[in-house]
Structures are given as C-alpha cells and as structure tokens.
C-alpha cells in the first residue's frame, strides 16, 4: 500500500466527516431556530437546503394525477402483442422439428444412452413425460372447447 493512497483516503474521510458534521449542525440550528453568526460557507449552504426542504412544494399535483399514473402503469403492464399467424406457424413448425429430432435421436442412440442409467430413473422420467403430455393435452382440449383454461375460484 502506498503511503500517499492512505493519506488520500484519510483526507477524504475527514472531508466526509466535516461535511456530515456541517449538515447535522445546519439541521440542528434550523430546528432550534438558532441564527448563524459565523457565516460558515458549507453550513450556510446546508441551512438553505434545510429551509427549502421544509417548505411545501410551490405547485400541487394536478387533480387527475392518480388517473394519469394509473394510465401509465396500465400501459406499461399491457401484454405484448399476440404473435401473428406466420410467427405462430413458424413456432409450431420448430416445435414439431424439435420433437421429430428427439424421436430420431432416441431411436438411434436410445439403447446406448439408457443402458448406463438406473431403470428407476427411466420409469420416473417416463412418468414425468406422461404427466406433462397429459397436462398439455388437457390444456389443448379446454381451448378447443372454447374455455380459457384458467381456474376460477369461488
């Protein structure tokens, strides 16, 4: 560690402490109504800040302020636009391509890959896949029936 670095840090800490003390003194003097006779520049500056912060803002909020803020919040929370037909078609085609490549890879390398895995893990994996497929198929069925698929609580 360089001695100059240590001295700079000590000087900076002393300056920060002096600033803090000047701020606290200005706040205390303003609260007690003590008039400053010294004219210490930092303290006078902080006293001005304390006075300004104690005053109410010169203008009040507009009457429809809450409505404006609610409108801004609603605009930001609006869902993203729905995908166009082309985007949806491409997404579905990519999903089918992924599924087909998975089936081909399983057909080509499945026996070798599963040979080193405990059969209980394979059973649980298949069970998980069946549950996910069943959940997905029920979701599709609900949408085909014209329902939104959301649970409604009483």
C-alpha angles and dihedrals in degrees: 000000000000117000091225091056090051091049091049091051091049091048091049091049091050091049091049091049092049091050091049092048091049090051093049092046091050091049092048093047092049092049092050094040093238113164112226112235097177100063092216103185100223093043092048089050092051091046088057090051091049091051093049092048091051092056119085115248112275093235128045124221117274116264094248094046095118091049091051093049091047090051091051091048092049092049091052093045093049111122119254116264116278117258115264120244092261093051091048091048092050091048091051092047091051090049091051091047090051092049092048093049089050091052091048092048091048091050092049101040105014099105093048093046096047094044093078096044125089111254092232090062090050091051092049091046091052091047090051090049091050091050092049091047092048091050092049093047092050090051090052091047092052091050092048089052089055098250122130094232094231122131113243117211123209 
